Amino acid sequence: FWVETRSDPLFSILAIDGRSYVDLATRFASGDWGWGRETLWFAPLYPALLGVIFLVSGPEPDLIRVLQHGLGVGTALLGMRLGARFSPRAGLVAGLLLALSPVLVFYEHQLYYPSVAVFFTALFLVVLLGGGRAFVAGLLLGVLGLARSNALLFLPVGAAWLVRREGKRAGILFVAGGLTALAPVILRNGVLSGAWTPLTVNGGMIFATGFGDEALGGRSLLRRPEDFGPRGAFHREAEQLAGREMTLAEASRFHRERALSWIVDHPGATAELTLRKLALLFHVRETDDNLGFPFVRERARTLSWWPGPWAWFLVGAGAGVFWLGRRPGRVGAEGRLLTLFIVTYSASLLMFFVNARYRLPLVVPAAVLAGVAVDEGWRALRSSRARGWVAPLAAAIACLFLALRDPGVRADPALNLVAVGGALQDEGRPAEALAFTERAIEIDPTVAGAHQNRALALRSLGRGDEALGSAKEATRLDPDLAPAWMTLGTLLAEAGRVSEAVPAFRRAAELEPENPGALVNLAQALAATGDLEGAIELGRRAEQLGVTAIAPRLRAWEESVASGER
């Protein structure tokens, strides 16, 4: 896979979540270990791990990919060990499914968390089923929760299972282990932001996307990672609707309450949406909004050789559940626990939204149950036990029907192309960026980000007049897109039209008041048009936000005002 895809930018480019995680890891490695004072709005495990690697070896994407493919090998071995608790053949099938799945191979190559989440899911289940290590199992579930917060819904379920199997002490130790893993985040959130929570603060925003008008059975595929963070689209929208300033936590609570009100007022639509989410959870298509598997699958033979990867896990798991459901003793109990994990984790997704990478932890127990199905089917075939096939075969057929039934939800290829174009522009490859961006505009000319990225690429290529037209189109399509206003102002200033640039920079600063770049640009434009008092005020705000480069100009403006010059 690596040899085949190495020259294709779609497999190595940092875009959308990958870019966000690298930015967060860079902040961590530079000494900002708490990521500011706002309550965390992202699962911290993966960017923290990246930050540690950055500290040791620098930001080397290929090293990270090697390590993540190594985790993939570990996941396959752990899956084989889990399956071997039922039979050697079940272990072999589970290990092969996890080793060969092209979806897992693809996500192990991307710079975001799925490989870590899948590995810790496998490790957690191995320790939990191994018995006698309840605290360690809880600790591992807590660590998994730091990568996928929704996995923590299994904490009370696992504790109840342990109480029944090993007694109250085991259940208490399990919960204590989970809380121990979460303690650093609880302390960080409480000390720095006053919110004593182990979870991310933007859960209300994520909940609102899962039940929004545009959710389409899972989530709005138009949302970007930065929309959920401080001063992002959700934050600004809440402030506009409430008519006052809010913290990120308050904005999240605002969106959660609005979503709950919508659910209460529209029970029929809520039920329909939940069923569509369930269909999306089962469906064979790896729907994703993040340069996902379906977007690149046909560009690599190592990804396209295996049709419907999810179906093999799902159909086999459906049959395995029925075969294990009738088994007594340890084997039956552990099979039911794997089923409980699948049900609980799936329920946590239905509360929010579903796409490929969010359901990936399910492949570990599904692979084990599929291995059990192959083993039991082989035994039944050899012994001619036809009656033993009826229920598992019916379950497999039902799962196959659900997997093949189209839920009608697809990620927008235009948005993926926009993300690729933006990432190529960031890497100093404007000609390639322009090609991807113009393909996006051909698919959907209404995406403001495409015109914004086209403007940036054209500017880099020295085609200023065309860039100006694209920037104006971006601001027309989305008046709240701050980067487009920044680009428009920059192009106008470079064309000598500084007075026209001032309103554009002012709009960018209004949309992102904590963005020092917007403040600096507006300050310089104001100074150029003679408004030194306004330039000084903005320059001081930028300086407070850590912009040291503006100090000489700020002092010069202050001296001019003091001497009465303009």
MIGUTOR-764741 format. One record per residue (C-alpha): residue number from 1; x, y negated, z. Coordinates in steps of 0.001 Angstrom, whole numbers. Each point is the difference from the previous one (the first is absolute). Last residue first. Layout:
REM residues N
[atom NUM; [X; Y; Z]]
...
***
This chain:
REM residues 566
[atom 566; [-758; -61900; 10638]]
[atom 565; [2365; -1862; 2280]]
[atom 564; [-952; -1539; 3358]]
[atom 563; [3228; 940; 1706]]
[atom 562; [-1746; 2470; 2316]]
[atom 561; [-1964; 1455; -2933]]
[atom 560; [3193; 556; -1991]]
[atom 559; [1768; 1504; 3022]]
[atom 558; [-2874; 2434; 548]]
[atom 557; [58; 1023; -3663]]
[atom 556; [3753; 591; 163]]
[atom 555; [-346; 2055; 3186]]
[atom 554; [-2669; 2147; -1684]]
[atom 553; [2181; 476; -3067]]
[atom 552; [2917; 1202; 2115]]
[atom 551; [-2256; 2258; 2170]]
[atom 550; [-1840; 1764; -2843]]
[atom 549; [2437; 2902; -89]]
[atom 548; [-814; 954; 3606]]
[atom 547; [-3449; 1432; -712]]
[atom 546; [-873; 1775; 3266]]
[atom 545; [-3731; -651; 428]]
[atom 544; [759; -3106; 2066]]
[atom 543; [2015; -1317; -2953]]
[atom 542; [-3000; 508; -2272]]
[atom 541; [-2166; -1998; 2401]]
[atom 540; [2633; -2746; 89]]
[atom 539; [125; -105; -3793]]
[atom 538; [-3806; -254; -143]]
[atom 537; [-55; -3068; 2249]]
[atom 536; [3006; -1523; -1761]]
[atom 535; [-1541; 450; -3478]]
[atom 534; [-3239; -1645; 1141]]
[atom 533; [1912; -2990; 1339]]
[atom 532; [2162; -79; -3148]]
[atom 531; [-2936; -390; -2393]]
[atom 530; [1975; -1472; -2912]]
[atom 529; [-908; 2399; -2828]]
[atom 528; [3260; 1949; 301]]
[atom 527; [-438; 197; 3768]]
[atom 526; [-3479; 1473; -442]]
[atom 525; [1337; 2591; -2439]]
[atom 524; [2803; 939; 2381]]
[atom 523; [-2388; 393; 2921]]
[atom 522; [-2421; 2087; -2089]]
[atom 521; [2750; 2384; -1029]]
[atom 520; [1328; 255; 3556]]
[atom 519; [-3436; 678; 1473]]
[atom 518; [-798; 2695; -2578]]
[atom 517; [3354; 1654; 628]]
[atom 516; [-557; -99; 3772]]
[atom 515; [-3172; 2122; -267]]
[atom 514; [-1853; -547; 3282]]
[atom 513; [-2690; -2185; -1576]]
[atom 512; [-732; 2601; -2692]]
[atom 511; [-3242; -1033; -1738]]
[atom 510; [385; -3678; 891]]
[atom 509; [3688; 88; -994]]
[atom 508; [-875; 1461; -3414]]
[atom 507; [-2678; -2676; -495]]
[atom 506; [2497; -2734; 859]]
[atom 505; [2524; 1449; -2454]]
[atom 504; [-2593; -161; -2784]]
[atom 503; [-1159; -3489; 1017]]
[atom 502; [3655; -1249; -14]]
[atom 501; [934; 1538; -3371]]
[atom 500; [-2003; -2587; -1952]]
[atom 499; [2102; -2799; 1556]]
[atom 498; [3116; 1992; -843]]
[atom 497; [-651; 265; -3739]]
[atom 496; [3668; 224; -996]]
[atom 495; [-421; 3395; -1681]]
[atom 494; [1831; 1652; 2898]]
[atom 493; [-2516; -1567; 2368]]
[atom 492; [-2919; 1351; -2030]]
[atom 491; [1543; 3472; -93]]
[atom 490; [630; -11; 3754]]
[atom 489; [-3519; -1191; 766]]
[atom 488; [-1547; 2720; -2163]]
[atom 487; [2206; 2658; 1581]]
[atom 486; [-941; -1098; 3520]]
[atom 485; [-3688; -131; -991]]
[atom 484; [287; 3550; -1353]]
[atom 483; [1728; 1146; 3190]]
[atom 482; [-2968; -1335; 2049]]
[atom 481; [-2729; 2016; -1728]]
[atom 480; [-3110; -1596; 1518]]
[atom 479; [-1217; -1660; -3226]]
[atom 478; [-81; 3416; -1691]]
[atom 477; [-884; 15; -3706]]
[atom 476; [706; -3702; -463]]
[atom 475; [3242; 200; 1985]]
[atom 474; [1215; 2865; -2189]]
[atom 473; [-1019; -1814; -3213]]
[atom 472; [2012; -3059; 1048]]
[atom 471; [3039; 2205; 653]]
[atom 470; [-385; 1647; -3413]]
[atom 469; [-129; -3352; -1784]]
[atom 468; [3075; -1223; 1852]]
[atom 467; [1911; 3142; -934]]
[atom 466; [-748; -586; -3691]]
[atom 465; [1448; -3508; 250]]
[atom 464; [3006; 1200; 2023]]
[atom 463; [1284; 2734; -2306]]
[atom 462; [3518; 190; 1431]]
[atom 461; [-20; 3770; 599]]
[atom 460; [-181; -470; 3762]]
[atom 459; [-2998; -2296; -471]]
[atom 458; [-1671; 2613; -2212]]
[atom 457; [455; 2646; 2706]]
[atom 456; [-1412; -2242; 2731]]
[atom 455; [-2993; -1041; -2121]]
[atom 454; [-726; 3623; -896]]
[atom 453; [39; 874; 3706]]
[atom 452; [-2622; -2682; 691]]
[atom 451; [-2062; 1111; -3005]]
[atom 450; [-4; 3578; 1287]]
[atom 449; [-778; -1139; 3550]]
[atom 448; [-3165; -1716; -1229]]
[atom 447; [-1518; 3254; -1277]]
[atom 446; [-2751; -1059; -2453]]
[atom 445; [1843; 1062; -3175]]
[atom 444; [-499; 3704; 813]]
[atom 443; [1611; 2636; -2226]]
[atom 442; [1782; -2459; -2324]]
[atom 441; [1028; -2048; 3047]]
[atom 440; [1624; 3079; 1554]]
[atom 439; [1908; 715; -3216]]
[atom 438; [1192; -3611; 109]]
[atom 437; [1308; 556; 3512]]
[atom 436; [1907; 3164; -916]]
[atom 435; [1754; -1708; -2939]]
[atom 434; [668; -3194; 1969]]
[atom 433; [1677; 1905; 2822]]
[atom 432; [2232; 1797; -2509]]
[atom 431; [1155; -3359; -1378]]
[atom 430; [265; -1482; 3498]]
[atom 429; [2414; 2575; 1480]]
[atom 428; [1406; -1877; 3006]]
[atom 427; [-1007; 2521; 2665]]
[atom 426; [-2855; -2189; 1226]]
[atom 425; [-1301; -163; -3578]]
[atom 424; [57; 3800; -174]]
[atom 423; [-2043; 125; 3214]]
[atom 422; [-2549; -2467; -1346]]
[atom 421; [-395; 1956; -3230]]
[atom 420; [-429; 3252; 1904]]
[atom 419; [-2674; -1558; 2219]]
[atom 418; [-1838; -1426; -3007]]
[atom 417; [124; 3425; -1672]]
[atom 416; [-1558; 1553; 3100]]
[atom 415; [-2721; -2641; 8]]
[atom 414; [-755; 659; -3669]]
[atom 413; [-192; 3748; 631]]
[atom 412; [-3005; -557; 2307]]
[atom 411; [-265; 2935; 2385]]
[atom 410; [-2823; 2332; -818]]
[atom 409; [-3251; 846; 1741]]
[atom 408; [-2817; 1841; -1778]]
[atom 407; [-399; 2810; 2520]]
[atom 406; [717; 2605; -2741]]
[atom 405; [-1038; 3502; 1079]]
[atom 404; [3015; 2257; -543]]
[atom 403; [1116; 185; 3631]]
[atom 402; [-3531; 349; 1321]]
[atom 401; [-696; 2909; -2377]]
[atom 400; [3314; 1612; 940]]
[atom 399; [-857; -337; 3679]]
[atom 398; [-3344; 1728; -576]]
[atom 397; [1700; 2770; -1998]]
[atom 396; [2567; 537; 2771]]
[atom 395; [-2706; 119; 2664]]
[atom 394; [-1995; 2550; -2032]]
[atom 393; [3146; 2080; -435]]
[atom 392; [693; -136; 3734]]
[atom 391; [-3612; 1054; 812]]
[atom 390; [-183; 2906; -2477]]
[atom 389; [3507; 1426; 77]]
[atom 388; [-255; 2118; 3137]]
[atom 387; [-2903; 1884; -1539]]
[atom 386; [2225; 1255; -2835]]
[atom 385; [2418; 1816; 2317]]
[atom 384; [1847; 1841; -2804]]
[atom 383; [3006; 639; 2288]]
[atom 382; [2479; -1534; -2438]]
[atom 381; [-2306; -2862; -892]]
[atom 380; [-822; -732; 3640]]
[atom 379; [3695; -98; 882]]
[atom 378; [790; -2304; -2909]]
[atom 377; [-2898; -2260; 899]]
[atom 376; [1173; -115; 3613]]
[atom 375; [3511; -1046; -1057]]
[atom 374; [-1159; -2534; -2588]]
[atom 373; [-2545; -1494; 2418]]
[atom 372; [2574; -173; 2808]]
[atom 371; [2348; -1895; -2312]]
[atom 370; [-2840; -2380; -843]]
[atom 369; [-513; -537; 3733]]
[atom 368; [3690; -851; 369]]
[atom 367; [-59; -2343; -3008]]
[atom 366; [-3123; -1735; 1353]]
[atom 365; [1677; -479; 3398]]
[atom 364; [2879; -1840; -1725]]
[atom 363; [-1962; -1625; -2846]]
[atom 362; [-2102; -2004; 2449]]
[atom 361; [2923; -2357; 668]]
[atom 360; [-469; -1212; -3625]]
[atom 359; [-3489; -1433; 531]]
[atom 358; [1177; -3599; 368]]
[atom 357; [2394; 309; -2951]]
[atom 356; [-2711; 936; -2446]]
[atom 355; [-2782; -2396; 903]]
[atom 354; [-2759; -264; 2559]]
[atom 353; [-1507; -2817; 1999]]
[atom 352; [-935; -935; 3574]]
[atom 351; [-2308; 2157; 2112]]
[atom 350; [212; 2704; -2685]]
[atom 349; [3738; 211; 602]]
[atom 348; [-420; 731; 3711]]
[atom 347; [-2540; 2698; -850]]
[atom 346; [2560; 1671; -2277]]
[atom 345; [2554; 39; 2836]]
[atom 344; [-2512; 1587; 2347]]
[atom 343; [-1191; 2614; -2506]]
[atom 342; [3520; 963; -1096]]
[atom 341; [1257; 171; 3590]]
[atom 340; [-2997; 2096; 1039]]
[atom 339; [648; 2416; -2873]]
[atom 338; [3596; 399; 1159]]
[atom 337; [-1315; 635; 3516]]
[atom 336; [-2488; 2583; -1310]]
[atom 335; [2847; 1902; -1627]]
[atom 334; [1921; -123; 3268]]
[atom 333; [-2952; 1491; 1888]]
[atom 332; [-572; 2719; -2606]]
[atom 331; [3634; 1084; 58]]
[atom 330; [223; -133; 3792]]
[atom 329; [-2935; 2298; 698]]
[atom 328; [-2844; 904; -2364]]
[atom 327; [-197; -543; -3781]]
[atom 326; [-3377; -941; -1442]]
[atom 325; [825; -3646; -669]]
[atom 324; [3364; 986; -1476]]
[atom 323; [-1489; 1303; -3247]]
[atom 322; [-2467; -2874; -243]]
[atom 321; [2625; -2705; 510]]
[atom 320; [2333; 1701; -2469]]
[atom 319; [-2575; -206; -2820]]
[atom 318; [-365; -3766; 385]]
[atom 317; [3775; -362; 433]]
[atom 316; [640; 1723; -3332]]
[atom 315; [-2425; -2298; -1802]]
[atom 314; [1429; -3126; 1632]]
[atom 313; [3710; 713; -374]]
[atom 312; [-264; 1136; -3615]]
[atom 311; [-2416; -2829; -769]]
[atom 310; [2478; -2636; 1217]]
[atom 309; [2524; 903; -2707]]
[atom 308; [-2498; -407; -2872]]
[atom 307; [2112; 1295; -2881]]
[atom 306; [3657; 866; 791]]
[atom 305; [2353; -836; -2891]]
[atom 304; [-679; -3750; 95]]
[atom 303; [2395; -1015; 2766]]
[atom 302; [3233; 1650; -1170]]
[atom 301; [-990; -872; -3547]]
[atom 300; [270; -3673; 869]]
[atom 299; [-1770; -3027; -1545]]
[atom 298; [-3381; 1746; 91]]
[atom 297; [-195; -266; 3788]]
[atom 296; [838; -3695; 217]]
[atom 295; [-3367; -1653; 708]]
[atom 294; [-1539; 3205; 1308]]
[atom 293; [2634; 233; 2804]]
[atom 292; [-395; -3470; 1418]]
[atom 291; [1379; -3391; -889]]
[atom 290; [-1786; -1108; 3174]]
[atom 289; [-3751; -3; -434]]
[atom 288; [-393; 3761; 196]]
[atom 287; [-2371; 2659; -1284]]
[atom 286; [1622; 3446; -87]]
[atom 285; [-2817; 1605; -1984]]
[atom 284; [-1006; 3426; 1340]]
[atom 283; [-2979; -1347; 1901]]
[atom 282; [-638; 1020; 3575]]
[atom 281; [755; -3336; 1666]]
[atom 280; [-1665; -1905; -2845]]
[atom 279; [-3165; 2035; 425]]
[atom 278; [101; -730; 3729]]
[atom 277; [431; -3701; -748]]
[atom 276; [-3016; 183; -2301]]
[atom 275; [-1952; 1647; 2799]]
[atom 274; [1033; -2823; 2336]]
[atom 273; [-1138; -2591; -2550]]
[atom 272; [-3412; 1636; -328]]
[atom 271; [-420; 156; 3773]]
[atom 270; [995; -3658; 338]]
[atom 269; [-2356; -1003; -2815]]
[atom 268; [-2868; 1728; 1805]]
[atom 267; [905; -1466; 3385]]
[atom 266; [179; -3586; -1340]]
[atom 265; [-673; -2433; 2872]]
[atom 264; [1925; 2018; 2591]]
[atom 263; [2916; 560; -2407]]
[atom 262; [72; -3686; -996]]
[atom 261; [53; -1034; 3655]]
[atom 260; [2883; 2399; 590]]
[atom 259; [1892; -1526; -2940]]
[atom 258; [-526; -3532; 1306]]
[atom 257; [1139; 1065; 3467]]
[atom 256; [3143; 1608; -1435]]
[atom 255; [754; -3089; -2106]]
[atom 254; [-167; -2308; 3033]]
[atom 253; [2051; 2406; 2106]]
[atom 252; [2717; -75; -2663]]
[atom 251; [-74; -3790; -68]]
[atom 250; [296; -100; 3779]]
[atom 249; [2972; 2374; -90]]
[atom 248; [1685; -2067; -2747]]
[atom 247; [-377; -3083; 2153]]
[atom 246; [-2732; -2400; -991]]
[atom 245; [-426; -3598; -1123]]
[atom 244; [-3567; -1267; -346]]
[atom 243; [-2904; -168; -2430]]
[atom 242; [-1095; 3597; 541]]
[atom 241; [-378; 731; -3722]]
[atom 240; [3193; -1832; -950]]
[atom 239; [1963; 1499; 2892]]
[atom 238; [-1148; 3513; -883]]
[atom 237; [924; -510; -3672]]
[atom 236; [3461; -1286; 929]]
[atom 235; [792; 3079; 2098]]
[atom 234; [-1414; 2386; -2609]]
[atom 233; [1999; -1642; -2806]]
[atom 232; [3269; 74; 1921]]
[atom 231; [1067; -2609; 2539]]
[atom 230; [1391; 2785; 2204]]
[atom 229; [-358; 3388; -1693]]
[atom 228; [-2835; 1887; -1718]]
[atom 227; [156; -1845; -3343]]
[atom 226; [3779; 565; -28]]
[atom 225; [-539; 3663; -813]]
[atom 224; [-2075; -850; -3124]]
[atom 223; [-3758; 433; -448]]
[atom 222; [-1539; 571; -3442]]
[atom 221; [-501; 3737; 484]]
[atom 220; [-2760; -783; 2452]]
[atom 219; [-418; 3111; 2038]]
[atom 218; [-1341; 3511; -105]]
[atom 217; [-3280; 645; -1727]]
[atom 216; [-68; -3031; -2249]]
[atom 215; [1107; -2358; 2814]]
[atom 214; [-1236; -3112; -1851]]
[atom 213; [-2956; -714; 2289]]
[atom 212; [2181; 553; 3031]]
[atom 211; [-205; 3024; 2284]]
[atom 210; [3556; 1305; -212]]
[atom 209; [1338; -3518; -477]]
[atom 208; [-1672; -1082; 3254]]
[atom 207; [1629; 2858; 1915]]
[atom 206; [3395; -1093; -1344]]
[atom 205; [-708; -3548; 1158]]
[atom 204; [-1189; 1215; 3398]]
[atom 203; [3109; 2156; 341]]
[atom 202; [2176; -3082; -429]]
[atom 201; [1612; 74; 3445]]
[atom 200; [2024; 3142; -483]]
[atom 199; [-303; 2541; 2758]]
[atom 198; [1557; 496; 3416]]
[atom 197; [-1866; -3017; 1404]]
[atom 196; [834; -2311; 2857]]
[atom 195; [-629; -3260; -1858]]
[atom 194; [1959; -2861; 1640]]
[atom 193; [2104; -697; -3092]]
[atom 192; [3606; 629; 959]]
[atom 191; [-356; 1892; 3274]]
[atom 190; [-3189; 1892; -807]]
[atom 189; [787; 903; -3602]]
[atom 188; [3552; 1107; 825]]
[atom 187; [-1079; 1870; 3113]]
[atom 186; [-2763; 1897; -1822]]
[atom 185; [2374; 659; -2906]]
[atom 184; [2677; 1395; 2309]]
[atom 183; [-2620; 2082; 1906]]
[atom 182; [-1415; 1806; -3062]]
[atom 181; [2387; 2948; 212]]
[atom 180; [-605; 256; 3753]]
[atom 179; [-3766; -201; -535]]
[atom 178; [113; 3076; -2241]]
[atom 177; [2108; 1934; 2481]]
[atom 176; [-2337; -891; 2855]]
[atom 175; [-2985; 1220; -2045]]
[atom 174; [1691; 3367; -537]]
[atom 173; [1137; 192; 3623]]
[atom 172; [-3600; -501; 1177]]
[atom 171; [-1274; 2720; -2329]]
[atom 170; [2718; 2407; 1111]]
[atom 169; [-800; -617; 3669]]
[atom 168; [-3696; 609; -608]]
[atom 167; [473; 3590; -1164]]
[atom 166; [1818; 1911; -2753]]
[atom 165; [-2632; 857; -2628]]
[atom 164; [-3059; -1983; 1055]]
[atom 163; [2026; -2941; 1256]]
[atom 162; [2135; 212; -3151]]
[atom 161; [-3037; -267; -2290]]
[atom 160; [-1331; -2966; 1990]]
[atom 159; [3383; -1751; -255]]
[atom 158; [129; 610; -3753]]
[atom 157; [-3414; -1611; -447]]
[atom 156; [881; -2908; 2303]]
[atom 155; [3195; -768; -1994]]
[atom 154; [-1478; 815; -3450]]
[atom 153; [-1248; -3565; -472]]
[atom 152; [3676; -965; 202]]
[atom 151; [388; 1059; -3656]]
[atom 150; [-1784; -3256; -978]]
[atom 149; [3123; -1993; 888]]
[atom 148; [2076; 1554; -2785]]
[atom 147; [3727; -751; 460]]
[atom 146; [-41; -867; 3713]]
[atom 145; [-2725; 2628; 365]]
[atom 144; [2463; 2644; -1188]]
[atom 143; [2245; -1040; 2900]]
[atom 142; [-2958; 372; 2362]]
[atom 141; [-722; 3455; -1431]]
[atom 140; [3659; 862; 597]]
[atom 139; [-191; -1094; 3641]]
[atom 138; [-3186; 1988; 467]]
[atom 137; [1737; 3129; -1298]]
[atom 136; [2997; -705; 2245]]
[atom 135; [-2289; -315; 3042]]
[atom 134; [-1906; 3172; -882]]
[atom 133; [3071; 2154; -384]]
[atom 132; [-1208; 3412; 1238]]
[atom 131; [-1599; 1012; -3281]]
[atom 130; [1508; 469; -3472]]
[atom 129; [-3223; -1217; -1559]]
[atom 128; [655; -3535; 1234]]
[atom 127; [3705; 78; -945]]
[atom 126; [-618; 1187; -3568]]
[atom 125; [-2974; -2373; -370]]
[atom 124; [2081; -3022; 1059]]
[atom 123; [2880; 901; -2329]]
[atom 122; [-2343; 355; -2981]]
[atom 121; [-1753; -3299; 707]]
[atom 120; [3388; -1625; 635]]
[atom 119; [1160; 1027; -3476]]
[atom 118; [-3201; -1187; -1687]]
[atom 117; [192; -3419; 1683]]
[atom 116; [3691; -462; -847]]
[atom 115; [-533; 933; -3660]]
[atom 114; [-3049; -2303; -177]]
[atom 113; [1795; -3128; 1452]]
[atom 112; [1182; -2252; -2784]]
[atom 111; [3009; -278; -2224]]
[atom 110; [-1123; 2415; -2691]]
[atom 109; [1894; 3185; -903]]
[atom 108; [-1683; 2126; 2666]]
[atom 107; [-3282; -1166; -1518]]
[atom 106; [814; 1614; -3336]]
[atom 105; [1192; 3301; 1469]]
[atom 104; [-3121; 182; 2167]]
[atom 103; [-2254; -532; -3018]]
[atom 102; [2025; 2495; -2063]]
[atom 101; [-822; 2745; 2509]]
[atom 100; [2833; 2524; -291]]
[atom 99; [1408; 86; 3519]]
[atom 98; [-3324; -362; 1837]]
[atom 97; [-1696; 2709; -2061]]
[atom 96; [3088; 2225; 240]]
[atom 95; [132; -284; 3797]]
[atom 94; [-3685; 803; 385]]
[atom 93; [273; 3010; -2350]]
[atom 92; [3040; 1371; 1854]]
[atom 91; [-1597; -504; 3408]]
[atom 90; [-3214; 1740; -1055]]
[atom 89; [2083; 2929; -1290]]
[atom 88; [1888; 258; 3289]]
[atom 87; [-3306; 107; 1917]]
[atom 86; [-2085; -2206; 2327]]
[atom 85; [2787; -1661; 1988]]
[atom 84; [1970; 159; -3253]]
[atom 83; [-2196; -2793; -1331]]
[atom 82; [1358; -2433; 2564]]
[atom 81; [3585; 1017; -717]]
[atom 80; [-534; -412; -3744]]
[atom 79; [-1507; -3412; 629]]
[atom 78; [3047; -920; 2093]]
[atom 77; [2274; 1065; -2852]]
[atom 76; [-2027; -1984; -2554]]
[atom 75; [-22; -3088; 2253]]
[atom 74; [3758; 251; 502]]
[atom 73; [546; 79; -3762]]
[atom 72; [-2197; -3094; -269]]
[atom 71; [1989; -1648; 2802]]
[atom 70; [3073; 543; -2159]]
[atom 69; [-1836; -1675; -2874]]
[atom 68; [-434; -2903; 2420]]
[atom 67; [3692; -77; 880]]
[atom 66; [1028; 5; -3643]]
[atom 65; [-2521; -2752; -731]]
[atom 64; [1388; -2114; 2830]]
[atom 63; [3511; 407; -1391]]
[atom 62; [-1290; -1023; -3438]]
[atom 61; [-1594; -3143; 1409]]
[atom 60; [3249; -1283; 1565]]
[atom 59; [-820; -3003; 2194]]
[atom 58; [3099; -8; 2217]]
[atom 57; [1677; 3085; 1440]]
[atom 56; [-448; -124; 3775]]
[atom 55; [-2214; -3048; 507]]
[atom 54; [-2044; 792; -3118]]
[atom 53; [-539; 3541; 1304]]
[atom 52; [-1285; -1429; 3292]]
[atom 51; [-2295; -2366; -1897]]
[atom 50; [-1389; 2855; -2079]]
[atom 49; [-896; 1847; 3208]]
[atom 48; [-1660; -3169; 1346]]
[atom 47; [-1856; -530; -3298]]
[atom 46; [-1315; 3596; 245]]
[atom 45; [-1033; 39; 3646]]
[atom 44; [-1722; -3397; 210]]
[atom 43; [-3541; 649; -1292]]
[atom 42; [-983; -3450; -1246]]
[atom 41; [-1839; -3044; 1438]]
[atom 40; [2078; -233; 3169]]
[atom 39; [-1201; -2681; 2424]]
[atom 38; [1643; -3296; -966]]
[atom 37; [3199; -985; 1800]]
[atom 36; [2557; 619; -2719]]
[atom 35; [999; 3352; -1476]]
[atom 34; [1077; 1350; 3416]]
[atom 33; [3454; 1112; -1083]]
[atom 32; [764; -3261; -1803]]
[atom 31; [3721; 763; 49]]
[atom 30; [866; 30; -3700]]
[atom 29; [-715; 3743; -209]]
[atom 28; [-3600; -539; 1109]]
[atom 27; [-568; -2821; -2501]]
[atom 26; [1470; 2183; -2758]]
[atom 25; [-2264; 2853; 1057]]
[atom 24; [-3039; -2286; -283]]
[atom 23; [1040; -1097; -3504]]
[atom 22; [673; 3613; -982]]
[atom 21; [-3427; 1011; 1286]]
[atom 20; [-1738; -2789; -1928]]
[atom 19; [1847; 826; -3243]]
[atom 18; [-998; 3651; 269]]
[atom 17; [-3574; -984; 828]]
[atom 16; [-412; -2010; -3247]]
[atom 15; [3130; 454; -2138]]
[atom 14; [3570; 1265; 235]]
[atom 13; [864; 1568; -3351]]
[atom 12; [1592; 3426; -88]]
[atom 11; [-2569; 2238; -1665]]
[atom 10; [-1618; -2653; -2205]]
[atom 9; [3443; -1221; -1068]]
[atom 8; [631; 3175; -2057]]
[atom 7; [3723; 721; -293]]
[atom 6; [135; 2389; 2966]]
[atom 5; [-3172; 1862; -914]]
[atom 4; [1339; 3235; -1495]]
[atom 3; [3039; 295; 2244]]
[atom 2; [-2086; -679; 3118]]
[atom 1; [-2733; 2455; -946]]
***
